[in-house]
Each structure stands twice: as C-alpha cells, then as structure tokens.
Amino acid sequence: MSDTEVDEAAVTANVPEDAEAEVDEPETNDSTVEREAKHVPNAIPLKVRGLRKEFGGIVAAADVNLSVEEGSLTGLIGPNGAGKSTTFNCITGVHEPTAGQIHFQGEDITGLSPNEVAERGLVRTFQIARELEEMSVLENMMLAPTNQRGESLWRSVLPVARESVKQQEAAVLERCWEMLEFFEIDHLAHEYAGNLSGGQRKLLELARALLTEPSVLLLDEPFAGVNPSLESRLLDHINDLQESGYTFLIVEHDMDLIMENCEHVIVMHQGTVLTEGAPDEVRTNEAVIEAYLGGEVDG
C-alpha cells in the first residue's frame, strides 16, 4: 500500500459514520430577515399604482395601490362607498382613471377598453349577471371564446374557408359542454338564460369568462343573491380553478366569507387602501374594525 493510500485509510477510519449527513445538512443561524430574503415570491401579474378616479368634483378612488400575486385568491373588501367597484371598473377598462397606472403581465394597460383588457387575459364578471336572456345557455356559452373564424363573413360564406369554420365550431362546442359539466349546469344547456335563478346565472357567467382563456379573473360580488347551496358549489369551483393555476381578485361585501376563503385580503375605505394582509391580521386590525362600525379612521 502506498503512503497516500495509508493516509486516506487513516482519515476514513477516524470519520464517524454520520459525518456525511452532518456535512450535507449544516446548521445555520439565519435571522428572520435573512430567511425572508431567501424566499422567492410568486410573480405579480396585476399591479395598480397611484390610481385615482374623479367624477366631476367627487373623488371615488384616491392613490390606490394594490398587487395580486399569481395563483392567489385575493379578496377586496370595504364598506359601501369605499371605492371597490370604481377600482374594479378602472382596472377592467370600464372607467378611464384620472391618474395612476395599471400594469398587467408587465404591460401598462391604463385606459385600454374593456375588450382590449379582456383580450390580454384579464377578465371580469359583474355583480348583476349579464347573460343574453333570449338565447339558450349553450348559445350564451358559444359566444364567449375569442377569435372565432365564423365571425368573419367571408369565411362563413366561401366553401374553402367554411370547412375550417365548421371544425373550429365543433371544437368550441366540445369545450362549452365540458365547461357546463364542470359547473354542473349541463342539464340547463337548452334552457333560456333568462329563466335561470340568480345563482345559476352566476355559474353561467363564470363559465363564460373561463372560455375566454383568462389568466386572472376579477369577480364582482359573485355570491350576491346566491342561496347557501349554490354559494358552496361556487366556492368549490373557484377553489378547484385556483388549484389549476388561475388567479382571482374578488370584490365581496361578506367579510366573513372573504376571511374564510382568501389567503390575502385588501381593505378599502374612503377611496383608498386602508390595509392589507393575511385574514387573521386584517380581522383584528383596529382601523378595519372602526371602518366597518362606522367610526373615524385615523390617517
């Protein structure tokens, strides 16, 4: 045996059996700040900075700053007149902001029209469902997908192009049935949309929104006017969709519902963001309690 081999054998003989494990798992004394610095947060697809909206001399939203993390279920709450709907409408292009910026997926979408915002994957539902009442549920669904070839007159008429229109319509029809089955309203496919209950209309509207292939969904009071049974079903569907990778921002008056189902909560009061954080933090925040009880909130 060479001198080198003897030295290596001596070293090996003196190393404890668990030494390798000790080397692989070194003990660290990182501070809380250092551990947080190592945490890599999810992407932020939606950012609102310094948003302001005035109607004449009335300020409905003032210096609103908020972010929605990818894959999250974020709740936006506040008393009546807090500015929630105005903020929602500015984000989705219904209102043009007086000042401020809205960024989606890194692009400045401030002032874009609602259809331009939706085409980028930021899609909303409304507090009062806006279905086409005199059309069937299935027909309402068929209208939702974007970039349908049949919307072009010449493609619908010319024999050569008509075949591709038929193929796409068949694919869209299959997707519509899959979505109706997912929301458990496939039995209502041939019912007039105007005959649906409030809860069924909310399910239809969410199903239509998903057919536009969004990445972020903004839901405006999706549980308003919904009976407890359908509310539970709607919540289950939203949770399933979140697990599939969808991101949600939900405006809701029911504070308890948001606290029990969202991992991040943003509270608005008097046109601006009062506070935000985890539900337990927000629930015990004195300023939030005062705002909901009608007291004055110190700046």
C-alpha positions as CSV (number, residue, x, y, z in Angstrom):
1,M,0.0,0.0,0.0
2,S,1.4,3.4,-0.9
3,D,1.8,6.3,1.6
4,T,-1.1,8.1,0.0
5,E,-3.4,5.1,0.4
6,V,-2.4,4.7,4.0
7,D,-3.2,8.3,4.8
8,E,-6.6,8.1,3.1
9,A,-7.4,4.9,5.1
10,A,-6.4,6.6,8.3
11,V,-8.6,9.5,7.6
12,T,-11.6,7.3,6.7
13,A,-11.2,5.2,9.8
14,N,-11.4,8.3,12.0
15,V,-14.6,9.8,10.4
16,P,-17.8,8.9,12.2
17,E,-20.5,7.1,10.2
18,D,-22.9,10.1,10.4
19,A,-20.3,12.7,9.4
20,E,-21.6,12.8,5.8
21,A,-25.1,13.7,7.0
22,E,-23.6,16.4,9.1
23,V,-21.8,17.9,6.1
24,D,-24.9,17.7,3.9
25,E,-27.1,19.5,6.5
26,P,-25.0,22.2,8.0
27,E,-26.5,24.1,10.9
28,T,-27.5,27.7,10.1
29,N,-28.2,30.6,12.3
30,D,-30.0,32.7,9.7
31,S,-32.1,35.6,11.1
32,T,-35.7,36.0,10.2
33,V,-34.8,38.8,7.7
34,E,-32.2,36.5,6.0
35,R,-34.7,33.7,5.7
36,E,-37.3,36.1,4.2
37,A,-34.7,37.4,1.8
38,K,-34.1,33.8,0.5
39,H,-37.8,33.3,-0.1
40,V,-38.7,33.8,-3.8
41,P,-42.2,35.2,-4.1
42,N,-44.6,34.3,-6.9
43,A,-45.0,36.6,-9.9
44,I,-47.3,39.6,-9.6
45,P,-49.4,39.7,-12.8
46,L,-51.6,42.7,-11.7
47,K,-50.2,45.9,-10.2
48,V,-52.1,49.1,-9.5
49,R,-50.1,52.2,-8.6
50,G,-51.4,55.6,-7.6
51,L,-54.9,55.0,-9.1
52,R,-57.2,58.0,-8.9
53,K,-60.7,58.4,-10.3
54,E,-62.7,61.6,-10.1
55,F,-66.3,62.1,-11.2
56,G,-66.7,65.9,-11.5
57,G,-65.7,67.1,-8.1
58,I,-66.1,63.8,-6.4
59,V,-63.1,61.6,-5.7
60,A,-64.2,58.0,-5.8
61,A,-60.7,56.5,-5.6
62,A,-57.5,58.2,-4.4
63,D,-54.0,56.9,-4.6
64,V,-55.0,53.2,-4.7
65,N,-52.0,50.8,-4.6
66,L,-52.5,47.1,-4.8
67,S,-50.9,43.9,-6.2
68,V,-52.3,40.5,-6.9
69,E,-50.0,37.5,-6.6
70,E,-50.1,34.8,-9.2
71,G,-52.1,31.8,-8.3
72,S,-53.7,33.6,-5.3
73,L,-57.2,34.0,-4.1
74,T,-57.2,37.7,-3.1
75,G,-60.2,39.4,-1.5
76,L,-61.1,43.1,-1.9
77,I,-63.5,44.3,0.8
78,G,-64.7,47.5,2.4
79,P,-67.8,49.4,3.5
80,N,-70.3,50.8,1.0
81,G,-68.7,53.7,-0.9
82,A,-65.2,52.5,-0.2
83,G,-64.2,52.7,-3.8
84,K,-64.1,49.0,-4.6
85,S,-66.3,49.0,-7.7
86,T,-64.7,52.1,-9.0
87,T,-61.2,50.5,-8.7
88,F,-62.6,47.3,-10.3
89,N,-64.0,49.3,-13.2
90,C,-60.8,51.3,-13.7
91,I,-58.7,48.1,-13.8
92,T,-61.0,46.4,-16.4
93,G,-61.4,49.4,-18.6
94,V,-65.0,50.4,-17.8
95,H,-63.7,53.7,-16.5
96,E,-60.6,55.6,-17.5
97,P,-58.5,56.6,-14.5
98,T,-57.9,60.2,-13.8
99,A,-54.4,59.4,-12.7
100,G,-52.2,56.4,-11.9
101,Q,-51.1,53.3,-13.7
102,I,-52.4,49.7,-14.1
103,H,-49.9,47.0,-15.2
104,F,-50.9,43.5,-16.2
105,Q,-48.3,40.9,-17.1
106,G,-45.7,43.7,-17.3
107,E,-47.7,45.8,-19.7
108,D,-49.2,49.2,-19.0
109,I,-53.0,48.7,-19.7
110,T,-54.1,52.0,-18.2
111,G,-57.0,53.4,-20.3
112,L,-57.5,50.4,-22.6
113,S,-61.1,49.5,-23.5
114,P,-62.8,46.5,-21.7
115,N,-62.4,44.2,-24.7
116,E,-58.7,45.1,-25.1
117,V,-58.1,44.3,-21.4
118,A,-60.0,41.0,-21.7
119,E,-58.0,40.0,-24.8
120,R,-54.9,40.2,-22.7
121,G,-56.2,37.6,-20.2
122,L,-57.7,39.9,-17.5
123,V,-61.4,39.1,-17.4
124,R,-64.2,40.1,-15.1
125,T,-67.7,39.1,-14.1
126,F,-70.4,41.5,-12.9
127,Q,-72.4,41.8,-9.7
128,I,-75.5,41.5,-11.8
129,A,-75.0,38.8,-14.4
130,R,-75.2,40.0,-18.0
131,E,-76.4,37.0,-19.9
132,L,-78.4,37.2,-23.1
133,E,-81.8,36.3,-21.8
134,E,-83.5,35.2,-25.0
135,M,-80.7,32.9,-26.0
136,S,-80.1,29.4,-24.6
137,V,-77.4,28.7,-22.0
138,L,-75.4,26.8,-24.6
139,E,-75.8,29.7,-27.1
140,N,-74.5,32.1,-24.5
141,M,-71.5,29.9,-24.0
142,M,-70.8,29.6,-27.7
143,L,-70.4,33.3,-28.0
144,A,-67.7,33.6,-25.3
145,P,-64.5,32.2,-27.0
146,T,-62.4,34.8,-28.8
147,N,-61.1,34.8,-32.3
148,Q,-63.8,32.6,-33.8
149,R,-63.4,32.2,-37.6
150,G,-67.2,32.2,-38.1
151,E,-67.3,35.9,-37.0
152,S,-65.8,36.7,-40.4
153,L,-68.4,37.0,-43.2
154,W,-66.2,35.8,-46.0
155,R,-65.0,32.7,-44.0
156,S,-68.6,31.8,-43.3
157,V,-69.6,32.0,-47.0
158,L,-66.7,30.8,-49.0
159,P,-66.7,26.9,-49.4
160,V,-62.9,26.6,-48.8
161,A,-62.9,28.6,-45.6
162,R,-66.2,27.3,-44.4
163,E,-64.7,23.9,-43.6
164,S,-62.2,25.4,-41.1
165,V,-65.1,27.4,-39.5
166,K,-67.0,24.1,-39.0
167,Q,-64.0,22.4,-37.4
168,Q,-63.5,25.3,-35.0
169,E,-67.2,25.4,-34.1
170,A,-67.1,21.7,-33.3
171,A,-64.1,22.3,-31.0
172,V,-65.8,25.2,-29.3
173,L,-69.0,23.2,-28.8
174,E,-67.0,20.5,-27.1
175,R,-65.3,23.0,-24.8
176,C,-68.7,24.5,-23.9
177,W,-70.1,21.2,-22.9
178,E,-67.0,20.4,-20.8
179,M,-67.4,23.7,-19.0
180,L,-71.1,23.2,-18.5
181,E,-70.4,19.8,-17.0
182,F,-67.7,21.3,-14.8
183,F,-70.1,23.8,-13.3
184,E,-72.9,21.2,-13.2
185,I,-75.3,23.2,-15.3
186,D,-75.2,21.0,-18.4
187,H,-78.8,19.9,-17.8
188,L,-79.7,23.6,-18.4
189,A,-77.9,23.8,-21.7
190,H,-81.1,24.3,-23.8
191,E,-82.9,26.5,-21.2
192,Y,-83.3,30.2,-22.0
193,A,-80.7,32.1,-19.9
194,G,-83.4,34.4,-18.7
195,N,-85.2,31.6,-16.9
196,L,-82.2,30.8,-14.7
197,S,-82.1,31.5,-11.0
198,G,-79.6,34.1,-9.6
199,G,-77.1,31.5,-8.6
200,Q,-77.3,29.7,-11.9
201,R,-76.7,32.9,-13.7
202,K,-73.5,33.4,-11.7
203,L,-72.3,30.0,-12.6
204,L,-73.1,30.7,-16.3
205,E,-71.2,34.0,-16.2
206,L,-68.1,32.4,-14.6
207,A,-68.3,29.5,-17.1
208,R,-68.4,32.0,-20.0
209,A,-65.5,34.0,-18.5
210,L,-63.3,30.9,-18.4
211,L,-64.0,30.2,-22.1
212,T,-62.1,33.4,-23.0
213,E,-58.9,31.6,-21.5
214,P,-58.0,34.2,-18.9
215,S,-55.0,34.1,-16.6
216,V,-56.6,36.4,-14.0
217,L,-60.3,36.6,-13.1
218,L,-61.9,39.6,-11.3
219,L,-65.2,38.6,-9.7
220,D,-67.6,41.4,-8.7
221,E,-69.7,40.1,-5.8
222,P,-70.1,36.6,-7.2
223,F,-72.0,35.4,-4.1
224,A,-74.6,38.2,-4.0
225,G,-78.1,36.9,-4.3
226,V,-76.9,33.3,-4.3
227,N,-78.6,30.7,-2.0
228,P,-76.3,28.9,0.5
229,S,-76.3,25.7,-1.5
230,L,-75.2,27.3,-4.8
231,E,-72.8,29.5,-2.8
232,S,-71.0,26.4,-1.6
233,R,-70.8,25.0,-5.1
234,L,-69.5,28.2,-6.5
235,L,-66.8,28.3,-3.8
236,D,-65.8,24.8,-4.6
237,H,-65.4,25.6,-8.3
238,I,-63.4,28.7,-7.5
239,N,-61.0,26.7,-5.3
240,D,-60.7,24.0,-7.9
241,L,-59.8,26.6,-10.5
242,Q,-57.3,28.2,-8.2
243,E,-55.6,24.8,-7.8
244,S,-55.5,24.6,-11.6
245,G,-53.4,27.8,-11.7
246,Y,-56.0,30.5,-12.1
247,T,-55.6,33.8,-10.2
248,F,-58.6,35.6,-8.6
249,L,-59.4,39.0,-7.2
250,I,-62.8,39.0,-5.6
251,V,-64.9,42.0,-4.5
252,E,-67.3,41.0,-1.8
253,H,-69.4,42.6,0.9
254,D,-69.5,39.5,3.0
255,M,-66.4,40.0,5.2
256,D,-66.6,36.6,6.8
257,L,-66.8,34.8,3.5
258,I,-63.6,36.5,2.3
259,M,-61.8,35.9,5.6
260,E,-62.6,32.2,5.5
261,N,-61.6,31.6,1.8
262,C,-58.9,34.1,0.7
263,E,-55.3,33.9,1.7
264,H,-54.7,37.7,1.1
265,V,-57.2,40.4,1.9
266,I,-57.1,44.1,0.8
267,V,-59.4,46.5,2.7
268,M,-60.5,49.8,1.1
269,H,-62.0,52.8,2.9
270,Q,-63.0,56.2,1.7
271,G,-61.4,55.6,-1.7
272,T,-58.0,54.3,-0.7
273,V,-56.4,51.1,0.6
274,L,-56.7,51.1,4.4
275,T,-54.7,47.9,5.0
276,E,-53.9,44.5,3.6
277,G,-52.5,41.2,4.7
278,A,-53.4,37.7,5.9
279,P,-57.1,37.3,7.1
280,D,-56.2,37.0,10.7
281,E,-54.1,40.2,10.6
282,V,-56.9,42.1,8.9
283,R,-59.6,40.8,11.1
284,T,-58.0,42.2,14.2
285,N,-56.9,45.4,12.7
286,E,-58.4,48.3,14.8
287,A,-58.7,50.6,11.7
288,V,-60.7,47.9,9.8
289,I,-63.0,47.4,12.8
290,E,-63.6,51.1,13.1
291,A,-64.3,51.4,9.3
292,Y,-66.9,48.6,9.4
293,L,-68.5,50.0,12.5
294,G,-68.7,53.5,11.0
295,G,-66.1,55.2,13.2
296,E,-63.5,57.6,12.1
297,V,-60.2,56.1,10.9
298,D,-57.0,58.0,11.7
299,G,-54.7,58.6,8.8
